[in-house]
Amino acid sequence: MQGILISIEGPDGAGKTTQISLLKQYLEQKGFSCILTREPGGTKISEKIRHLILDKENSKMGAVTEMLLYSAARAQLVHEVIRPALEEGKVIICDRYVDSSAVYQGIARNLGVDTVYEVNEYAIQGIWPDLTIHLDLEAEEGIRRKKNQTELDRMELETMDFHKKVCEGYRTLAKRNPDRIKTINAMLSVEEIHEAIKKQLEFVIKNR
Ligand code: TYD
C-alpha cells in the first residue's frame, strides 16, 4: 500500500494529543496529505462503541468483552478509514492502535499479548503501523495530568497498580518490537518531543 500509518501510544496523560497536532502541521508543511484519527473511535460506529467501553456505568464489563469491543471499533476504523486512506497514499496518524490493546488488555488485564494480537489480526487485516511512537511516562504523572484536565473515564478510574502495569507494559512491548516502536521520554518539553518524533519519521520516509 502507498500511504504511511503512524500510531501514537502511551499511558493516559502522556501528551499524545499535543504531539499529534504538531505532527500533522509538520507533515502538511512537507506536502503530505494527512489524516488524523483516534481509537477507540474515528467513525460513527466506532464512536458508539467507544461510548459503551468508556462509560463509567459499565463497571461490570469483563476483560474479554472489553478486548472484543476495542477490536470491533478498530475493525470498523480500518475498514472505513485506514485502509482506504492508505490506498490513496495518505499519511494517517492514529491516536492509539493495536498496541493499546496489547498493553491494556493483554498485559494490564492479563489476557496475554499474543492472544490480543491474534484476535486483532482479524480487525486490522494485516495493516500494522509503519512507525509507532511510544511516549513514555510514569503512571502517577499521567494520572495527575489527566485529573487536572478532565473528568476521568472508566479506564482512567482504574487502580494505580493497573496504570503502572500499563506503563511497564509499553516498555516491554517496545523492547519486543524495537524496529517499529520508538520510545520517547514524555517528560521532555513539547518542542523536544516533537523534534524526536520528526527524526523517527524522517527515517521511515527516507527508507520507503
Ligand atoms: P483515550 O480517550 O484516547 O485516552 P487518552 O486520551 O489518554 O489517549 O483512550 C481511551 C482509553 O482506552 C485509554 O484509557 C486507553 C484505553 N484503550 C484500551 O484499553 N485498549 C485499546 O485498544 C485502546 C485503543 C484504548
Boltz pocket constraint, residues with backbone or C-beta under 6 A from the ligand:
constraints:
  - pocket:
      binder: B
      contacts: [[A, 10], [A, 11], [A, 12], [A, 13], [A, 14], [A, 16], [A, 38], [A, 39], [A, 40], [A, 54], [A, 70], [A, 95], [A, 96], [A, 97], [A, 98], [A, 100], [A, 101], [A, 102], [A, 104], [A, 105], [A, 155], [A, 156]]
      max_distance: 6.0
